[in-house]
Structures are given as structure tokens and as C-alpha cells.
Amino acid sequence: MIKVQKKIALILSGCGHRDGSEIAEAVSLMISLGQAGADFFCFAPDMNITPIDHLTGEPLTNGEKRNLLQESARIARGQVKDLTELKVSDFDGLAIAGGRGAATHLSNWSSAGAKATVLPEIKRIITEFYEAEKPIGAVCIAPTLLACVLGKKRITLTVGTDSEAVAEVQKTGAQHVPCPADDFITDRDHKIITTPAYMGPAKPFEIFKGISGLANELVEMS
């Protein structure tokens, strides 16, 4: 019997933890999905942002804009497509990398919390994967996207142990489970897998372990 390789759509939101995808988390997802026997295909929004200086943590003041699709290509080695091209029927599962981009560009969670508005394409993609009963994995702050879109379904997820983030997640209707960086939480009823990664202090090997567990679970469910 020929084993069919699973195909996972991987959503990025730029390059760099302050204004895009957290690089270690995104790369850990890529490595772990491959180790689990899946092929991944990257997608990102085609939109311009004011970038953050990663040394100072402050927005650049020279008027420079950067494009999230182009920035994501830095991580994806150029192999990334516009979110609008993502067709759920082409994939077995969905993974969303963490980083502040997920909470500032894929949604406005960082300023609005539980009242956040999710980018329409992201809402479409999450909803379609959920309705197709295909598994969804989200890392770090990215589970808040699932909370915003699917919270009323009473999904279970984790954003670690940050009390403020946990409180906002619970306001969406989602159920929260505390979790360390090197572990993950699975909601088998809704096919949701989440891991906190850098939501709190963590070492790279710890976030890799948590993401690796998530990736294995995601591929197994696909």
C-alpha cells in the first residue's frame, strides 16, 4: 500500500517576532512537519506594514514600509504564496506560526484582545478548515486567532500561563489549559492543537520540543 504524504498549509505573517512571524517558531514548524512526514506550503498576506526596529522595539520613523508576503519569503526561501491562493481542498491540515505579526496583522488582538477583528482571509481559512474537519495547529500567540474565530464552539487551546492573555482568551468562549513551552494541548473533539512557545520565558530547544509534538499530532490527525 502506497503511503500518501500529507500536505500542510503553513501561514506566516512576516519575518521577525516583533512585527511578523517568530523565526525560531516558524523554522521549528518547518523542520518538525518534515520530520513527521508531511510537505508544507507557505502562505502570507500581501500587505504593507510599518516595520519595528528589533534592536529598540520601536517602529521605524523614516517612513519605510515592508510587505508581509515579501518578508515571509525570507523564511520560506522564496516559496510562499498570497493567502488568497490558499484552497482548503488542496491540504490535509493547517499550521499557523506565532510572532507578534499574528496579533497585529492577522488580527488586532494586541490592541483589542477578545474583541479583536481577524483579517477576513484568515477568518475564511480557519473556518473552512474547521468545517472540513481538518486539523489546525497554532503556535505562541496564534491560538488567539482560533479563539476569535472558533471560541463560541468552546474549543480548547493554550497560550501558556500569561494571566492577561488567558483572561482574554476565555472571554471569547474558548476553554484554556495552562501549558509549558515544551508541551502542547490537543482538543481532539475539534481537531485543534496549540503550544505556547515564546509566550513566556523559554529556551529554543524547549519551544522546538513543544512545536515538534504539535506537528506530529497535526500530521497524525490529517
C-alpha positions as YAML, in Angstrom:
chain: A
units: angstrom
residues:
- id: 1
  name: MET
  ca: [0.00, 0.00, 0.00]
- id: 2
  name: ILE
  ca: [1.39, 3.37, -1.04]
- id: 3
  name: LYS
  ca: [1.52, 5.92, 1.79]
- id: 4
  name: VAL
  ca: [0.26, 9.34, 0.67]
- id: 5
  name: GLN
  ca: [2.31, 12.24, 2.02]
- id: 6
  name: LYS
  ca: [0.20, 14.76, 3.90]
- id: 7
  name: LYS
  ca: [0.11, 18.38, 2.76]
- id: 8
  name: ILE
  ca: [0.04, 21.13, 5.39]
- id: 9
  name: ALA
  ca: [-0.65, 24.81, 4.70]
- id: 10
  name: LEU
  ca: [1.64, 26.98, 6.84]
- id: 11
  name: ILE
  ca: [0.65, 30.60, 7.45]
- id: 12
  name: LEU
  ca: [3.34, 33.21, 8.09]
- id: 13
  name: SER
  ca: [2.92, 36.90, 8.91]
- id: 14
  name: GLY
  ca: [6.27, 38.44, 8.01]
- id: 15
  name: CYS
  ca: [9.76, 37.96, 9.40]
- id: 16
  name: GLY
  ca: [10.74, 38.79, 12.97]
- id: 17
  name: HIS
  ca: [8.99, 38.31, 16.31]
- id: 18
  name: ARG
  ca: [8.19, 41.98, 16.89]
- id: 19
  name: ASP
  ca: [6.27, 42.62, 13.66]
- id: 20
  name: GLY
  ca: [5.94, 39.28, 11.87]
- id: 21
  name: SER
  ca: [6.46, 35.55, 12.35]
- id: 22
  name: GLU
  ca: [8.82, 34.47, 15.13]
- id: 23
  name: ILE
  ca: [11.66, 32.93, 13.13]
- id: 24
  name: ALA
  ca: [12.59, 30.09, 15.52]
- id: 25
  name: GLU
  ca: [8.94, 29.07, 15.77]
- id: 26
  name: ALA
  ca: [8.40, 29.16, 12.01]
- id: 27
  name: VAL
  ca: [11.56, 27.18, 11.29]
- id: 28
  name: SER
  ca: [10.74, 24.69, 14.05]
- id: 29
  name: LEU
  ca: [7.37, 24.12, 12.38]
- id: 30
  name: MET
  ca: [9.02, 23.55, 9.00]
- id: 31
  name: ILE
  ca: [11.54, 21.07, 10.39]
- id: 32
  name: SER
  ca: [9.00, 19.25, 12.57]
- id: 33
  name: LEU
  ca: [6.40, 18.91, 9.83]
- id: 34
  name: GLY
  ca: [9.05, 17.41, 7.55]
- id: 35
  name: GLN
  ca: [10.20, 15.02, 10.26]
- id: 36
  name: ALA
  ca: [6.58, 13.97, 10.75]
- id: 37
  name: GLY
  ca: [6.40, 13.02, 7.08]
- id: 38
  name: ALA
  ca: [4.43, 15.98, 5.70]
- id: 39
  name: ASP
  ca: [5.03, 18.52, 2.97]
- id: 40
  name: PHE
  ca: [4.38, 22.14, 3.94]
- id: 41
  name: PHE
  ca: [3.41, 25.05, 1.71]
- id: 42
  name: CYS
  ca: [3.75, 28.63, 2.96]
- id: 43
  name: PHE
  ca: [1.22, 31.45, 2.66]
- id: 44
  name: ALA
  ca: [1.19, 35.05, 3.89]
- id: 45
  name: PRO
  ca: [-0.89, 38.20, 3.40]
- id: 46
  name: ASP
  ca: [0.15, 40.61, 0.66]
- id: 47
  name: MET
  ca: [0.03, 43.79, 2.74]
- id: 48
  name: ASN
  ca: [2.37, 46.60, 3.72]
- id: 49
  name: ILE
  ca: [3.29, 47.46, 7.30]
- id: 50
  name: THR
  ca: [5.48, 49.89, 9.22]
- id: 51
  name: PRO
  ca: [8.31, 47.66, 10.48]
- id: 52
  name: ILE
  ca: [9.66, 47.52, 14.02]
- id: 53
  name: ASP
  ca: [13.34, 48.04, 14.84]
- id: 54
  name: HIS
  ca: [14.18, 44.73, 16.51]
- id: 55
  name: LEU
  ca: [17.02, 46.33, 18.47]
- id: 56
  name: THR
  ca: [14.96, 49.08, 20.09]
- id: 57
  name: GLY
  ca: [11.46, 47.63, 19.84]
- id: 58
  name: GLU
  ca: [10.23, 50.90, 18.34]
- id: 59
  name: PRO
  ca: [8.55, 51.47, 14.94]
- id: 60
  name: LEU
  ca: [10.84, 52.85, 12.25]
- id: 61
  name: THR
  ca: [10.27, 56.58, 11.80]
- id: 62
  name: ASN
  ca: [11.79, 57.02, 8.32]
- id: 63
  name: GLY
  ca: [8.53, 56.21, 6.54]
- id: 64
  name: GLU
  ca: [9.76, 52.80, 5.38]
- id: 65
  name: LYS
  ca: [7.11, 50.18, 4.62]
- id: 66
  name: ARG
  ca: [7.64, 46.45, 4.24]
- id: 67
  name: ASN
  ca: [5.44, 43.85, 2.60]
- id: 68
  name: LEU
  ca: [4.47, 40.82, 4.68]
- id: 69
  name: LEU
  ca: [4.49, 38.47, 1.70]
- id: 70
  name: GLN
  ca: [8.00, 39.59, 0.74]
- id: 71
  name: GLU
  ca: [9.19, 39.44, 4.35]
- id: 72
  name: SER
  ca: [7.77, 35.92, 4.77]
- id: 73
  name: ALA
  ca: [9.73, 34.88, 1.69]
- id: 74
  name: ARG
  ca: [12.90, 35.41, 3.77]
- id: 75
  name: ILE
  ca: [11.87, 32.49, 5.98]
- id: 76
  name: ALA
  ca: [10.28, 30.40, 3.23]
- id: 77
  name: ARG
  ca: [13.28, 30.74, 0.88]
- id: 78
  name: GLY
  ca: [11.03, 32.45, -1.65]
- id: 79
  name: GLN
  ca: [8.49, 29.62, -1.65]
- id: 80
  name: VAL
  ca: [5.42, 31.49, -0.37]
- id: 81
  name: LYS
  ca: [2.08, 32.46, -1.90]
- id: 82
  name: ASP
  ca: [-0.59, 35.04, -1.18]
- id: 83
  name: LEU
  ca: [-3.21, 33.96, 1.39]
- id: 84
  name: THR
  ca: [-5.91, 34.44, -1.24]
- id: 85
  name: GLU
  ca: [-4.47, 31.45, -3.15]
- id: 86
  name: LEU
  ca: [-4.92, 29.06, -0.22]
- id: 87
  name: LYS
  ca: [-7.61, 26.50, -1.07]
- id: 88
  name: VAL
  ca: [-8.58, 24.25, 1.82]
- id: 89
  name: SER
  ca: [-9.40, 21.40, -0.57]
- id: 90
  name: ASP
  ca: [-5.69, 21.22, -1.52]
- id: 91
  name: PHE
  ca: [-4.50, 20.48, 2.05]
- id: 92
  name: ASP
  ca: [-4.85, 17.98, 4.87]
- id: 93
  name: GLY
  ca: [-4.17, 20.39, 7.72]
- id: 94
  name: LEU
  ca: [-3.30, 23.96, 8.70]
- id: 95
  name: ALA
  ca: [-0.46, 25.37, 10.82]
- id: 96
  name: ILE
  ca: [-0.10, 28.99, 11.93]
- id: 97
  name: ALA
  ca: [3.25, 30.30, 13.14]
- id: 98
  name: GLY
  ca: [3.48, 32.63, 16.13]
- id: 99
  name: GLY
  ca: [5.06, 36.04, 16.47]
- id: 100
  name: ARG
  ca: [3.52, 39.47, 17.02]
- id: 101
  name: GLY
  ca: [2.50, 39.63, 13.37]
- id: 102
  name: ALA
  ca: [-0.29, 37.17, 14.16]
- id: 103
  name: ALA
  ca: [-1.67, 39.59, 16.75]
- id: 104
  name: THR
  ca: [-1.11, 42.85, 14.86]
- id: 105
  name: HIS
  ca: [-1.55, 42.00, 11.16]
- id: 106
  name: LEU
  ca: [-3.53, 38.75, 11.00]
- id: 107
  name: SER
  ca: [-5.75, 40.34, 13.68]
- id: 108
  name: ASN
  ca: [-5.66, 43.31, 16.04]
- id: 109
  name: TRP
  ca: [-5.55, 41.11, 19.14]
- id: 110
  name: SER
  ca: [-2.63, 43.05, 20.67]
- id: 111
  name: SER
  ca: [-4.77, 46.18, 20.97]
- id: 112
  name: ALA
  ca: [-8.31, 44.75, 21.19]
- id: 113
  name: GLY
  ca: [-7.92, 41.41, 22.97]
- id: 114
  name: ALA
  ca: [-11.10, 39.31, 22.93]
- id: 115
  name: LYS
  ca: [-12.86, 41.99, 20.85]
- id: 116
  name: ALA
  ca: [-10.28, 41.65, 18.07]
- id: 117
  name: THR
  ca: [-11.15, 41.63, 14.39]
- id: 118
  name: VAL
  ca: [-9.47, 38.89, 12.36]
- id: 119
  name: LEU
  ca: [-8.20, 39.50, 8.83]
- id: 120
  name: PRO
  ca: [-11.03, 38.29, 6.53]
- id: 121
  name: GLU
  ca: [-8.82, 35.82, 4.65]
- id: 122
  name: ILE
  ca: [-7.59, 34.32, 7.92]
- id: 123
  name: LYS
  ca: [-11.14, 34.00, 9.21]
- id: 124
  name: ARG
  ca: [-12.17, 32.31, 5.96]
- id: 125
  name: ILE
  ca: [-9.28, 29.85, 6.07]
- id: 126
  name: ILE
  ca: [-9.74, 28.90, 9.73]
- id: 127
  name: THR
  ca: [-13.49, 28.49, 9.28]
- id: 128
  name: GLU
  ca: [-13.13, 26.36, 6.15]
- id: 129
  name: PHE
  ca: [-10.52, 24.04, 7.70]
- id: 130
  name: TYR
  ca: [-12.72, 23.64, 10.79]
- id: 131
  name: GLU
  ca: [-15.86, 22.94, 8.79]
- id: 132
  name: ALA
  ca: [-13.96, 20.42, 6.65]
- id: 133
  name: GLU
  ca: [-12.90, 18.69, 9.89]
- id: 134
  name: LYS
  ca: [-9.23, 19.13, 9.02]
- id: 135
  name: PRO
  ca: [-6.82, 19.71, 11.94]
- id: 136
  name: ILE
  ca: [-5.45, 23.14, 12.82]
- id: 137
  name: GLY
  ca: [-2.23, 23.77, 14.75]
- id: 138
  name: ALA
  ca: [-1.31, 27.20, 16.14]
- id: 139
  name: VAL
  ca: [1.82, 28.37, 17.94]
- id: 140
  name: CYS
  ca: [2.51, 31.07, 20.57]
- id: 141
  name: ILE
  ca: [0.03, 33.98, 20.18]
- id: 142
  name: ALA
  ca: [-1.55, 32.48, 17.02]
- id: 143
  name: PRO
  ca: [-4.09, 30.43, 19.05]
- id: 144
  name: THR
  ca: [-5.83, 33.76, 19.75]
- id: 145
  name: LEU
  ca: [-6.87, 33.73, 16.07]
- id: 146
  name: LEU
  ca: [-8.62, 30.42, 16.71]
- id: 147
  name: ALA
  ca: [-10.21, 31.82, 19.86]
- id: 148
  name: CYS
  ca: [-11.61, 34.79, 17.95]
- id: 149
  name: VAL
  ca: [-12.99, 32.70, 15.09]
- id: 150
  name: LEU
  ca: [-13.98, 29.50, 16.90]
- id: 151
  name: GLY
  ca: [-14.29, 30.48, 20.56]
- id: 152
  name: LYS
  ca: [-18.08, 30.09, 20.54]
- id: 153
  name: LYS
  ca: [-17.53, 26.44, 19.57]
- id: 154
  name: ARG
  ca: [-15.96, 26.00, 23.03]
- id: 155
  name: ILE
  ca: [-12.66, 24.87, 21.59]
- id: 156
  name: THR
  ca: [-9.81, 24.10, 23.99]
- id: 157
  name: LEU
  ca: [-6.40, 25.70, 23.49]
- id: 158
  name: THR
  ca: [-3.38, 27.15, 25.26]
- id: 159
  name: VAL
  ca: [-1.44, 30.41, 25.25]
- id: 160
  name: GLY
  ca: [0.76, 29.24, 28.11]
- id: 161
  name: THR
  ca: [0.40, 30.78, 31.56]
- id: 162
  name: ASP
  ca: [0.24, 34.54, 30.88]
- id: 163
  name: SER
  ca: [-2.72, 35.59, 33.04]
- id: 164
  name: GLU
  ca: [-3.72, 38.58, 30.90]
- id: 165
  name: ALA
  ca: [-3.71, 36.58, 27.65]
- id: 166
  name: VAL
  ca: [-5.55, 33.69, 29.33]
- id: 167
  name: ALA
  ca: [-8.28, 36.03, 30.61]
- id: 168
  name: GLU
  ca: [-8.85, 37.49, 27.15]
- id: 169
  name: VAL
  ca: [-8.93, 34.05, 25.51]
- id: 170
  name: GLN
  ca: [-11.58, 32.89, 27.95]
- id: 171
  name: LYS
  ca: [-13.76, 35.91, 27.12]
- id: 172
  name: THR
  ca: [-14.12, 34.53, 23.57]
- id: 173
  name: GLY
  ca: [-15.75, 31.35, 24.88]
- id: 174
  name: ALA
  ca: [-12.67, 29.22, 24.27]
- id: 175
  name: GLN
  ca: [-11.50, 26.97, 27.11]
- id: 176
  name: HIS
  ca: [-7.91, 27.44, 28.23]
- id: 177
  name: VAL
  ca: [-5.42, 24.92, 29.59]
- id: 178
  name: PRO
  ca: [-2.08, 26.11, 31.07]
- id: 179
  name: CYS
  ca: [0.93, 24.58, 29.31]
- id: 180
  name: PRO
  ca: [4.74, 24.93, 29.39]
- id: 181
  name: ALA
  ca: [6.75, 25.80, 26.28]
- id: 182
  name: ASP
  ca: [7.96, 22.24, 25.74]
- id: 183
  name: ASP
  ca: [4.49, 20.70, 25.62]
- id: 184
  name: PHE
  ca: [1.25, 21.10, 23.67]
- id: 185
  name: ILE
  ca: [-2.50, 20.84, 24.15]
- id: 186
  name: THR
  ca: [-4.77, 18.78, 21.90]
- id: 187
  name: ASP
  ca: [-8.51, 19.26, 21.52]
- id: 188
  name: ARG
  ca: [-9.40, 16.02, 19.74]
- id: 189
  name: ASP
  ca: [-13.10, 16.83, 19.50]
- id: 190
  name: HIS
  ca: [-12.38, 19.94, 17.44]
- id: 191
  name: LYS
  ca: [-9.03, 18.87, 15.96]
- id: 192
  name: ILE
  ca: [-7.15, 21.84, 17.43]
- id: 193
  name: ILE
  ca: [-3.52, 21.59, 18.60]
- id: 194
  name: THR
  ca: [-1.73, 24.50, 20.28]
- id: 195
  name: THR
  ca: [1.60, 25.16, 22.02]
- id: 196
  name: PRO
  ca: [2.74, 28.34, 23.85]
- id: 197
  name: ALA
  ca: [6.35, 28.51, 22.59]
- id: 198
  name: TYR
  ca: [7.66, 32.03, 23.38]
- id: 199
  name: MET
  ca: [4.52, 33.24, 25.19]
- id: 200
  name: GLY
  ca: [6.75, 33.12, 28.25]
- id: 201
  name: PRO
  ca: [10.46, 32.70, 29.01]
- id: 202
  name: ALA
  ca: [11.73, 29.67, 27.10]
- id: 203
  name: LYS
  ca: [14.85, 28.26, 25.51]
- id: 204
  name: PRO
  ca: [14.97, 27.37, 21.79]
- id: 205
  name: PHE
  ca: [15.15, 23.62, 22.49]
- id: 206
  name: GLU
  ca: [12.04, 23.87, 24.66]
- id: 207
  name: ILE
  ca: [9.96, 25.60, 22.02]
- id: 208
  name: PHE
  ca: [11.21, 23.11, 19.43]
- id: 209
  name: LYS
  ca: [10.06, 20.22, 21.61]
- id: 210
  name: GLY
  ca: [6.58, 21.70, 22.01]
- id: 211
  name: ILE
  ca: [6.27, 22.52, 18.31]
- id: 212
  name: SER
  ca: [7.57, 19.08, 17.33]
- id: 213
  name: GLY
  ca: [4.86, 17.49, 19.45]
- id: 214
  name: LEU
  ca: [2.26, 19.73, 17.83]
- id: 215
  name: ALA
  ca: [3.49, 18.89, 14.33]
- id: 216
  name: ASN
  ca: [3.40, 15.15, 14.95]
- id: 217
  name: GLU
  ca: [-0.13, 15.40, 16.33]
- id: 218
  name: LEU
  ca: [-1.23, 17.60, 13.42]
- id: 219
  name: VAL
  ca: [0.08, 15.18, 10.79]
- id: 220
  name: GLU
  ca: [-1.34, 12.17, 12.64]
- id: 221
  name: MET
  ca: [-4.80, 13.81, 12.66]
- id: 222
  name: SER
  ca: [-4.58, 14.86, 9.00]
...
